[in-house]
Amino acid sequence: MQALLIEPADLIAEAIGKQLDLCKVNHDRVDLHGLRELVDGQGSIGIGHDAIIIGDVGDTEACVAMLRARNVTAAIICLIERRCANTTAGILRAGADDVLVKPVVSTEIRARLEAIRRRSYGLTSNAVPVGRLTVFLDGRDPEVDGERLRLSQREHAILSVLALNHRRVVSKEHIYEEVYGLSGSDPLDKVIDVYICKLRKKIDVATGGGRYIETVYGRGYKFEAPSDHVAPDRAQTTMDRWSKAGGLAAGRVPFILPAAQRLPVRAVGR
């Protein structure tokens, strides 16, 4: 995960940076002037970070509004000195995703960044089930049928990108940008190929031959469970269990009379 830190005070920026390092969030730092130059010069393309963390920049609300007006889609977390409902509401309405009161703690800021990213992909949990695999977006190794599958840091980062884009084709360039925070080029793309090969081998061994990562030639990779590893629909499974228990077999189907045929309910004691 890549973050851009906007904090003019060196000591405060250093303290925040340490917390980001502890929660393994790579970050770059620019001042407000540098941020404006970056956005005005290259627009939203110039900010290739997953998140922007804004400290004491004077008018935080205006800074957030400026970024959103220029179509910057990165998650924005603002840090304020003291709790104030009106200030928080104004910053959120300007387009920020979250507001934290200083000092920030590594575990909290990491969890909030993960929550924002999870919501942006329409996920309700850090656990992404894909066939017999469960990929965790909070740093834990994935599991196969409940058993841990040990991955290196890079392998885990790449698998997380694929899991976030489950069933969608992801280009090697996009994977490289997400994992390394840099634009990919032909030599660097080979790095992704190597890690994809390693991931395939580990998943193949753990699942007994399951091919979860498909190469879509000329476009990238798609992460999807093979047909024989897809779990049955939960709703249908629940209905099947109810049927086996005698629900449908015994004819115990819930039935509601039309309103015109319902008898009036008489109060007790009248």
C-alpha positions in Angstrom: 0.0 0.0 0.0 1.4 3.4 -1.0 0.5 6.6 0.8 1.3 10.3 0.2 1.8 12.3 3.4 1.1 16.0 3.4 2.4 17.5 6.7 4.5 20.7 6.8 5.9 20.2 10.3 9.0 18.0 10.1 8.8 16.5 13.6 5.1 15.6 13.2 5.8 14.2 9.7 8.6 12.1 11.2 6.3 10.7 13.9 3.5 9.9 11.4 6.0 8.4 9.1 7.2 6.0 11.8 3.7 4.9 12.4 3.2 4.2 8.7 6.4 2.3 8.6 5.3 0.1 11.6 2.1 -0.8 9.7 4.0 -1.5 6.5 2.5 1.4 4.5 5.1 2.8 2.1 4.9 6.6 1.9 6.3 9.7 0.2 6.1 13.2 1.7 5.4 16.5 -0.1 4.3 19.9 1.2 1.1 21.6 0.2 2.9 23.6 -2.5 4.4 20.4 -3.9 0.9 18.7 -3.9 -0.6 21.6 -5.9 2.2 21.4 -8.4 1.7 17.7 -8.7 -2.0 17.9 -9.2 -2.0 21.0 -11.5 0.8 19.6 -13.6 -0.4 16.0 -14.1 -3.9 15.9 -12.7 -5.1 12.8 -10.9 -2.6 10.7 -13.0 0.2 12.4 -11.0 -0.9 10.8 -7.8 -0.3 7.1 -8.1 -0.8 6.4 -4.4 -3.5 4.4 -2.8 -4.1 7.0 -0.1 -3.4 10.7 0.8 -2.9 11.5 4.4 -3.3 15.2 5.1 -2.0 16.8 8.3 -2.0 20.4 9.4 -2.3 22.3 6.1 -4.3 25.3 7.3 -7.6 24.9 5.5 -8.0 21.1 5.4 -11.5 21.2 4.0 -10.4 23.4 1.0 -7.4 21.1 0.4 -9.7 18.0 0.2 -12.2 19.9 -2.1 -9.3 20.9 -4.4 -8.2 17.3 -4.8 -11.7 16.0 -5.5 -12.3 18.8 -7.9 -9.3 17.6 -9.9 -10.7 14.0 -10.0 -8.2 12.6 -7.5 -9.7 9.2 -6.6 -7.2 8.1 -4.0 -8.5 7.5 -0.4 -8.1 10.7 1.7 -7.6 10.5 5.5 -7.3 13.8 7.4 -5.5 14.3 10.7 -6.8 16.9 13.1 -5.5 18.3 16.4 -8.7 17.8 18.5 -12.1 16.3 18.2 -14.7 18.6 16.7 -17.9 17.4 15.2 -18.3 20.5 12.9 -14.8 20.3 11.6 -15.0 16.6 11.0 -18.4 16.9 9.2 -17.0 19.7 6.9 -14.0 17.7 5.9 -16.0 14.6 5.2 -18.5 16.6 3.1 -15.6 18.0 1.1 -14.8 14.5 0.0 -12.5 12.9 2.6 -12.9 9.3 3.5 -12.0 9.4 7.1 -10.8 11.8 9.9 -8.5 10.9 12.7 -7.4 12.8 15.8 -3.7 13.1 16.4 -1.6 11.3 17.6 -2.2 8.4 15.2 -1.4 4.8 16.0 -0.1 2.4 13.3 -2.7 -0.4 13.9 -5.6 2.0 13.6 -4.5 3.9 10.5 -3.7 0.6 8.8 -7.1 -0.8 9.6 -8.8 2.4 8.4 -6.9 2.3 5.1 -7.9 -1.3 4.7 -11.5 -0.5 5.4 -11.6 2.3 2.8 -9.9 0.1 0.2 -12.3 -2.8 1.0 -15.4 -0.6 0.5 -14.0 0.8 -2.7 -14.1 -2.8 -4.1 -17.5 -3.5 -2.7 -16.2 -6.0 -0.1 -17.6 -6.3 3.4 -14.7 -8.2 4.9 -10.9 -8.5 4.8 -11.4 -12.2 3.9 -12.0 -12.9 0.2 -13.2 -16.5 -0.4 -12.3 -17.8 -3.8 -13.1 -21.5 -4.2 -11.0 -23.4 -1.6 -8.8 -20.4 -1.1 -9.4 -17.6 1.4 -7.3 -14.5 0.7 -6.9 -12.0 3.6 -6.3 -8.3 2.8 -5.0 -7.5 6.3 -1.5 -9.0 5.9 -2.3 -12.6 7.0 -1.3 -15.5 4.8 -4.1 -17.0 2.7 -5.7 -20.3 3.7 -6.6 -23.4 1.7 -9.4 -25.4 3.4 -8.4 -23.6 6.6 -4.7 -24.5 6.3 -2.2 -21.7 6.1 -0.4 -21.2 2.8 2.9 -19.5 3.4 3.7 -16.7 1.0 6.5 -14.2 0.7 5.7 -10.5 1.2 5.7 -9.8 -2.6 3.7 -13.0 -3.3 1.1 -11.9 -0.8 0.9 -8.4 -2.2 0.3 -9.6 -5.7 -2.3 -12.2 -4.6 -4.1 -9.4 -2.8 -4.3 -7.3 -5.9 -5.7 -10.3 -7.8 -8.2 -11.0 -5.1 -9.4 -7.4 -5.0 -10.1 -7.8 -8.8 -11.6 -11.3 -8.5 -12.9 -12.5 -11.9 -11.5 -9.4 -13.6 -8.5 -9.3 -15.9 -5.6 -7.3 -14.3 -2.7 -6.1 -16.4 0.9 -6.6 -15.3 1.3 -2.9 -15.4 -1.4 -2.4 -12.8 -0.1 -5.1 -10.6 3.4 -3.6 -10.7 2.0 -0.1 -9.8 0.0 -1.5 -6.9 2.8 -3.5 -5.5 5.8 -1.4 -6.2 4.3 2.1 -6.6 6.0 2.6 -9.9 4.9 2.4 -13.5 5.8 -0.9 -15.2 8.0 -1.3 -18.2 9.0 -4.4 -20.2 12.0 -5.5 -18.0 10.0 -4.9 -14.8 7.0 -6.8 -16.2 9.2 -10.0 -16.1 9.3 -9.6 -12.3 5.5 -10.0 -12.1 5.7 -13.1 -14.4 8.2 -14.7 -12.0 6.0 -14.1 -8.9 2.9 -15.3 -10.7 4.7 -18.5 -11.6 5.7 -19.0 -7.9 2.1 -18.3 -6.8 0.7 -20.8 -9.3 3.1 -23.5 -8.0 2.2 -23.0 -4.4 -1.5 -22.9 -5.0 -1.3 -25.9 -7.3 0.5 -28.0 -4.5 -1.9 -26.8 -1.8 -5.1 -27.5 -3.7 -4.0 -30.6 -5.5 -3.8 -29.2 -9.0 -6.2 -26.2 -8.8 -5.4 -23.6 -11.5 -6.6 -20.3 -9.9 -4.6 -17.8 -11.9 -5.3 -17.7 -15.7 -3.1 -15.9 -18.2 -5.1 -13.8 -20.6 -2.6 -13.3 -23.4 -2.0 -9.6 -24.3 -4.1 -8.4 -21.3 -2.8 -9.8 -18.0 -4.1 -12.3 -15.4 -7.4 -13.3 -14.0 -7.9 -14.8 -10.5 -10.8 -17.2 -10.3 -11.6 -20.6 -8.8 -11.7 -23.6 -11.2 -15.2 -25.0 -11.6 -14.7 -28.1 -9.5 -13.5 -25.9 -6.6 -16.5 -23.5 -6.5 -18.6 -23.8 -3.3 -22.3 -24.2 -3.7 -24.5 -21.2 -3.3 -25.1 -20.6 0.5 -28.8 -19.8 0.1 -29.4 -22.9 -1.9 -27.4 -25.0 0.6 -29.6 -23.7 3.4 -32.8 -24.6 1.5 -31.4 -28.1 0.8 -30.6 -28.6 4.5 -34.1 -27.5 5.4 -35.6 -29.9 2.8 -33.6 -32.8 4.1 -34.8 -32.0 7.6 -38.3 -32.6 6.4 -39.4 -29.1 5.5 -40.4 -29.6 1.9 -40.7 -33.4 2.1 -43.3 -33.2 4.8 -45.2 -30.4 3.0 -44.4 -27.9 5.7 -44.3 -24.9 3.3 -45.0 -21.5 4.9 -48.4 -20.3 3.6 -50.1 -17.0 4.2 -53.8 -16.6 3.5 -54.9 -13.6 1.4 -56.0 -10.6 3.5 -59.7 -11.1 2.5 -59.7 -14.7 4.0 -58.0 -13.8 7.3 -60.0 -14.0 10.4 -60.0 -11.0 12.7 -57.8 -11.4 15.8 -59.8 -11.2 19.0 -58.1 -9.6 22.0 -57.8 -11.8 25.1 -60.4 -11.1 27.7 -62.9 -9.5 25.4 
